[in-house]
Amino acid sequence: MRVAFLGLGIMGGPMASNLVKAGHEVSTWNRTPGKTVEGARSAASPAEAAQGAEVVWICVSDTQAVESVLFGPQGASEALSEGVVVVDSSTIAPSATVKFAERLAPKGVQYVDAPMTGSKVGAESGTLIFFVGGEDSAIEKIKPLFAAMGKKFCRIGETGKGHAAKIAMNLQIALIYEGFAEGLTLAAKLGVDAPTLISLIEASMVRSGVVEYKAPFVLKRDFTPNFPLRLMHKDIRLALSAAKENRVKLPALETVEEIYDLAVEEGQQDLDYSATLTLLEKWAGVEVKGEAATAQK
């Protein structure tokens, strides 16, 4: 299948690479020049990448970036024709997704929102899980592409519902990790070391996929970005905005947003979102001891 892949960041680069490995004909574009995918053709603009493509797959940072990639100067929409499927794996506002789909519909272009979970490791290994919104006929066409990049996709409903599910999922990830980080911090202040507490968490009903994934990084104090804090911050704001649009109150998330605001002020935006732990440590005057520190006792 001829695929234009727009956006070669932490997630997009490995996803495009997996499409090439699966035998698809891939053209790529990235906002920052210099990023390439072996076996794919590099294009100078979204429109050039999309020329002749059957599917245009987008994976960029936010709502504004998706709009620019599609409708800005030399945007992909200039090259789209009837029968093309546009797929957006960014995490953006559901309401904006619906509007973008409506703008492309007169061209006979189908629009699918397919944000995913699985982080950097899932993108590299081709084991992502996609939350999909769109028409069945469009989803049927792109099934081989989902298979190349992920282990599962789930159709949530019509266009926009994939992004709705994703921001609801990321809301929970942010809250679960915050609870984990606060628990570690309090335990450290009370003299309980992190490996011991984590072993108890893993053996109890408190266990979760978020803790299972993040705990090894926390123990190593490795805050390199698997999911940059700035993107989780953006997703928290998307959830709060959607909640406001629909008259829903999210008091816990409002509190967590304040922590992310402060983390950005501390210059942590390009670290992994798990770095919010260091703010809690700073306020408590403790450090959560990881594997190395425990071994040195």
C-alpha positions in Angstrom: 0.0 0.0 0.0 1.2 3.5 -0.8 1.4 5.4 2.5 2.5 9.0 3.3 3.7 9.2 6.9 3.8 12.7 8.4 5.7 13.1 11.6 8.8 11.2 12.6 9.0 11.8 16.3 9.4 9.3 19.2 6.4 7.4 18.0 6.1 8.3 14.3 9.6 7.3 13.3 9.4 3.6 14.5 5.8 3.4 13.2 6.9 4.4 9.7 9.8 2.1 9.8 7.5 -0.9 10.7 5.4 0.0 7.7 8.5 -0.2 5.4 9.5 -3.5 7.0 6.0 -4.9 6.3 6.5 -4.1 2.5 4.5 -0.9 2.1 5.6 1.9 -0.1 6.2 4.8 2.3 7.0 8.4 1.8 7.8 10.6 4.8 7.8 14.2 5.9 9.0 15.7 9.2 8.7 19.3 10.4 12.3 19.3 11.5 14.5 18.4 8.5 17.1 15.6 8.8 14.9 12.8 10.2 14.6 9.9 7.7 13.4 6.3 7.7 15.5 3.7 6.0 13.7 2.4 2.9 11.2 5.3 2.7 11.2 8.3 0.4 11.7 11.6 2.1 9.6 14.6 0.9 10.0 18.3 1.3 6.4 19.0 2.3 3.3 17.2 3.4 1.7 17.8 0.0 4.7 16.2 -1.7 4.6 13.2 0.6 0.9 12.7 0.1 1.1 12.9 -3.7 -0.2 9.5 -5.1 -0.7 8.0 -1.6 -3.6 5.8 -0.8 -3.3 6.5 2.9 -2.0 9.6 4.7 -0.9 8.8 8.3 -0.3 11.7 10.7 1.6 11.5 14.0 2.4 15.0 15.2 2.4 16.9 18.5 -1.0 18.7 18.9 -4.2 20.0 17.3 -2.5 23.0 15.7 0.2 20.8 14.2 -2.4 18.5 12.6 -4.3 21.4 11.1 -1.0 22.9 9.7 0.0 19.5 8.2 -3.3 19.1 6.5 -4.4 22.6 5.6 -1.3 24.9 5.9 0.9 26.0 3.1 1.9 22.9 1.0 -0.4 20.9 3.4 -1.4 17.4 2.5 -4.9 18.4 1.6 -3.6 19.9 -1.6 -2.6 16.4 -2.8 -5.6 14.5 -1.6 -8.2 13.0 -4.0 -11.3 10.8 -3.8 -10.7 7.5 -2.1 -7.8 8.5 0.1 -7.9 7.7 3.8 -6.4 10.2 6.2 -5.5 8.6 9.6 -4.5 10.7 12.6 -2.5 9.0 15.4 -1.7 12.3 17.2 -3.6 13.0 20.4 -5.8 16.0 19.7 -9.2 17.5 20.6 -12.1 15.3 19.5 -14.1 18.3 18.4 -11.3 19.5 16.1 -11.0 16.0 14.6 -14.7 16.1 13.5 -14.1 19.6 12.0 -11.1 18.4 10.0 -13.0 15.4 8.7 -15.8 17.7 7.6 -13.4 19.9 5.7 -12.0 16.9 3.8 -15.3 15.1 3.1 -16.2 17.2 0.0 -13.0 15.7 -1.6 -14.3 12.2 -1.1 -11.6 11.7 1.6 -12.4 9.5 4.6 -11.0 10.5 8.0 -10.0 8.1 10.7 -8.7 9.0 14.2 -6.4 6.3 15.5 -4.4 7.5 18.6 -2.5 4.7 20.3 -1.0 3.5 23.5 2.1 1.5 24.1 4.7 4.2 24.3 8.1 4.2 22.6 8.7 0.5 23.3 5.4 -0.4 21.6 6.1 1.8 18.6 9.5 0.2 18.1 8.3 -3.4 18.6 5.1 -3.0 16.5 2.9 -3.8 19.5 0.8 -0.6 19.8 -2.9 -0.6 20.6 -5.0 1.8 18.5 -8.3 3.5 19.6 -10.1 4.0 16.3 -12.9 6.3 15.2 -14.2 6.3 11.6 -16.3 4.5 9.0 -16.0 0.7 8.7 -15.1 0.9 5.1 -12.1 3.1 5.8 -11.0 1.0 8.8 -11.2 -2.2 6.7 -8.9 -0.6 4.1 -6.2 0.2 6.6 -6.3 -3.0 8.6 -2.9 -4.2 7.1 -1.3 -1.0 8.3 -2.6 -1.5 11.9 -1.2 -5.0 11.7 2.2 -3.7 10.7 2.4 -1.3 13.6 0.4 -2.8 16.4 -1.0 -5.9 18.1 -4.6 -4.7 18.4 -7.0 -2.0 17.3 -10.4 -1.3 18.7 -13.1 0.7 16.8 -14.7 3.0 19.4 -17.3 4.6 17.1 -17.5 7.3 14.5 -14.8 9.8 13.7 -13.6 11.7 16.8 -14.4 8.8 19.2 -10.9 7.4 19.0 -9.5 10.7 20.4 -12.3 10.9 22.9 -11.2 7.5 24.3 -7.5 8.4 24.2 -7.8 11.5 26.3 -10.0 9.6 28.8 -7.3 6.9 28.9 -4.5 9.4 29.4 -6.4 11.1 32.1 -6.3 7.8 34.0 -2.6 7.3 33.3 -1.8 10.7 34.7 -3.9 10.1 37.9 -2.6 6.6 38.5 1.0 7.7 38.1 0.4 10.6 40.4 -0.9 8.3 43.1 2.1 6.0 42.7 4.5 8.9 42.9 2.8 10.4 46.0 2.8 6.9 47.6 6.5 6.5 47.0 7.3 9.9 48.3 5.3 9.5 51.5 6.8 6.0 52.0 10.3 7.4 51.6 9.6 10.1 54.2 8.4 7.4 56.6 11.4 5.3 56.0 10.1 2.6 53.6 12.3 2.0 50.6 10.9 2.0 47.1 11.8 -1.6 46.0 10.0 -2.9 49.1 6.9 -0.8 48.5 6.8 -1.7 44.8 7.0 -5.4 45.6 3.9 -5.0 47.8 2.1 -3.0 45.1 2.8 -5.7 42.6 1.4 -8.4 44.9 -1.8 -6.5 45.7 -4.9 -5.0 44.1 -3.0 -1.7 43.8 -1.0 -3.1 40.9 -1.5 -1.5 37.5 0.0 -1.5 34.1 1.1 2.1 34.7 3.1 1.1 37.8 4.4 -2.1 36.1 5.8 0.0 33.2 7.1 3.0 35.1 8.5 1.4 38.3 11.8 0.1 36.7 12.5 3.6 35.3 11.7 5.2 38.6 14.0 2.8 40.5 16.8 3.7 38.1 15.9 7.4 38.3 15.7 7.3 34.5 13.5 10.2 33.3 14.5 10.1 29.6 11.3 10.6 27.6 9.3 7.6 26.6 6.3 9.9 26.9 7.5 13.5 27.2 6.0 15.5 30.1 5.0 18.3 27.7 2.8 15.9 25.7 1.1 14.5 28.8 0.6 18.1 30.0 -1.1 18.8 26.6 -3.3 15.8 26.9 -4.4 16.8 30.4 -5.4 20.2 29.0 -7.3 18.4 26.2 -9.2 16.4 28.7 -10.1 19.4 30.8 -11.1 21.4 27.7 -13.4 18.5 26.5 -14.8 18.3 30.1 -15.6 22.0 30.1 -17.2 21.8 26.6 -19.5 19.0 27.9 -20.1 20.3 31.4 -18.1 17.6 33.2 -16.2 18.3 36.4 -12.7 16.6 36.8 -11.4 17.9 40.2 -8.6 15.4 40.5 -7.2 16.2 37.1 -7.4 19.9 37.8 -5.1 19.3 40.7 -2.7 17.2 38.7 -2.6 19.9 36.0 -1.2 22.3 38.6 1.7 19.9 39.3 2.4 19.7 35.5 2.3 23.5 35.3 5.0 23.7 38.0 7.0 20.9 36.4 7.2 23.0 33.2 8.3 26.0 35.2 11.1 23.8 36.6 12.2 23.0 33.0 11.0 19.4 33.0 8.9 19.6 29.9 11.2 17.5 27.7 11.7 14.8 30.4 9.4 11.8 30.8 6.2 12.7 32.6 7.4 10.4 35.5 9.7 13.2 36.4 6.9 14.9 38.3 8.1 12.6 41.1 11.1 14.9 41.6 8.8 17.8 42.5 7.1 15.8 45.2 10.5 14.8 46.5 11.6 18.4 46.5 8.6 19.5 48.5 9.0 16.6 51.0 12.8 17.0 51.4 13.4 13.3 50.5 14.6 11.2 47.5 13.0 8.0 46.5 15.8 5.5 46.7 16.2 3.3 43.7 18.0 0.0 43.1 21.5 1.4 43.1 21.1 3.4 46.3 19.5 0.4 48.1 22.4 -1.9 47.0 24.9 0.5 48.5 23.4 0.4 52.1 
